[in-house]
């Protein structure tokens, strides 16, 4: 039996979907980028729900058609087909209703955002940095397997390999909603490359995931930004020695939480293209200010960092990667 209250609610959602579909083709809406982006996100959210609604209505129609056939037909074969059609649709109906109810639950508004993924070596010295590098490779491969774009925006390499600290920018559909549960201390148990006696060591690295700010989320007066350029150090041939591709951004910003004006300093040497480095430095500036100003979300992230990431100590672990036993344990769900 159809849930009439559910059907009534779905009528309104289908009507809104059609309205949004019309609005995103309106030139006036397209000209207002902030509104256009918001409506596009709403369209994608409603599209899944509308598709499920149409499958649900099709099942109800199958049941109604089958009952009508039973009432009007005397042919045994047609009656048997009608019974099978009704039974099949009735079997699928509860699961379909459950799927729709789950889709009706409001999503976290942050889930659809891109993410900034920060990985830092914790307890364990050189091995912790090597493990942070392994985690970085793992997340890059995971992101690529989902069709997301991932780029290293800043990195500090460890003496024996890996990273003391590395920051990844991940862009794609629903990135933050998937990666936000990775925040915490990740522990590894293995014989490290730095070990000469063959002993198993336990080291740790911390992972923190933040929602990336979009250009319209924060107000930045780009005329007040002071830019410096410099040569990127390290190996790389003549380009590194001759071209000032690295950029340094300085911006005076009044912290709304403390009322104090502070200088934000951001460097970017990721590419050999100065304009691209400027663009990425601006993106990191927006993210930094977004992180400070949107306190409602940041308080949640900060408390999660405090309880899950802690100081990067092994005892604050959320997941253990045990190499000798070929086992991964998530300590939140055992």
Buried (B, 14 or more C-beta within 10 A) or exposed (E): EBBEEBEEBBEEBBEBBEEBBEBBEEEEBEEEEEBBEBBBBBBEBBEEBBEBBEEBBEBBEBBEBBBEBBEEEEEEEEBEBBBEBBEBBBEBBEEBBEBBEEBEEEEEEBBBBBBBBBBBBBBBBBBBBBBBBBBBEEBBEBBEEEEBEBBBBBBEBBEBBBBBBBBBBBBBEBBBBBBBEBBBBBBBBBBBEBEEEEEEBBBBBBBBBBBBBBEEBBEBEEEEBEEEEEBBEEEEEEEBEEBEBBBBBEBEBEEEEEEEEEEBEBBBBBBBEBEBBBEBBBBBBBBBBBBBBBEEBBEEBEEBBEEBBBEBBBEBBBBBBBEEEEEEBEEEEE
